[in-house]
Each structure stands twice: as structure tokens, then as C-alpha cells.
Amino acid sequence: MMGCLAMGSFFYTEGLQAQTPQKEVNHQVQTWFSINSTWHLSDRWGVIGDFHVRRNNFLSDPSFYFVRVGANYWFQDRFTVSAGYGRMWIAPSNFGWKYYARENRLHQQALLSTKLERTGIVLRIRNEQRWVQLVANDQPTGKYRFVNRVRYLMSFSFPLSKKSDKWALVAADEVLLNFGRDVVYNTFDQNRLFIGLRNKINKDWSYDIGYMNVYQQRPLGFLYDMNHTFRWFFYYNPDLRKNKASHRQLIDSREE
């Protein structure tokens, strides 16, 4: 006869093998556009502003819209800290649903940009507090899932010409980890690997364009997304200081 032992809310059953979910990987193609801006207002202070649009199935379906504002502080020309607020509208993934879930987000980050000979290097660590709206039956429930997310980015740029830095090859990788009471199965959130080209249009404007692979674990733990993403980011960094002791070139790496 099969026996059963109860311990708290867990049941251990002899003769039965527990069934665990199998890993599932969803492959999809995305397109991601953004404009990222840092305005130099004084020798130490500036403001930041981003706007992002990401689409699924290349351009066919919406994924999210995201805006962010904040403040930037220069300890040195190559070392900055920033903090800000972001708002995201997340498109529904259920067929027939129309409600866009909201996300409110705070961030704090430190960024170091330096050079090794002619190779540009950016190291960034960011901490985010995210309140993601929970939706059921195409309606908000009034509840939020809180996640504290830590992100670490390494980015390298290699000029393609010995005489000019107008064009550069860019390679970057970022690891994102989740923490918090509501995080159960996906402490690993995602990894973002990017390779592409950066073009310096003038002293204020630049862009990078290329391929980003986003490998993300969903909250259920056994579901993963493998997003093959075409990325095109623009950067606008005007220097509005009256007395420009040096022209700072902050390499933007502010993804969603």
C-alpha cells in the first residue's frame, strides 16, 4: 500500500516520482530603438533623459515603451554617478488583451569610462527598484510585483581607423540579477550580448547599430526567452557649460 507523510504544507509520497517542468526556450526576433541623452549643465551636474521603443516579431507587434529622467554627477571627467525615475508600458502577451501593464522604476548607478591605448572601455554597475503591475483578465489587479535588480555592464569600442574615431566596433555584455521577496525562481534575470558599429556624427550626436542577443529567464523559472534583437540607439550629449574646461564625452550605455 502506498504511504503518504505530511510535513507542514509539503507531502512526500512513496512510489510516486515528482514531475518537474521541462525547460522551454521561446525564440523571437525583436527590434529596439532608443534615444539617450545627457545634458551637461554645470561642471559637476547634468540631467539625463531616455526614450525606448521595443517591438516583437521584428516590427509587427509592440513589446514596450519606456521613458526615463534623472540627474548625473561628475566626480571626475571619466567617473560619474546618476539616479533617476523610469516609467514603462508593457504590451500584453495574451492574445486579445489590450491593457498595457505599468512599471515604475528607480535606479542608481556608477559608471567609469576609460581607455587602454585606443580601446574605449566602459564599466557600469546599476541598481534598480522595479514595481511591476500585475494584470488579470486584461485588467489591473491593484497589486505589484517588486524586484530589486542589479546589473553589471562591460563595453569595449575599437576604432576602425588609426586616424579617426568616427567609426568603431563595439562589443558589450551585461548580466542582470534579481533579488527580493517576490523573486522565487529567477534570481538570474537575463544576459545581454551586443556587437555592432558606433558612428560619431559630430561632437554631440552619435549612434550604435547592431545585433543584441537577450537571453532571459521568466518568473516561472523553466520558461526562457531567446531574443534576437536588431538594436539602433542614438545618443545626444550636449555640453551647455559656459566655461568648458574639458569636453566630456560620456559613453552612453543606458539600456532599458
Disulfide bonds with the S-S distance in Angstrom:
none
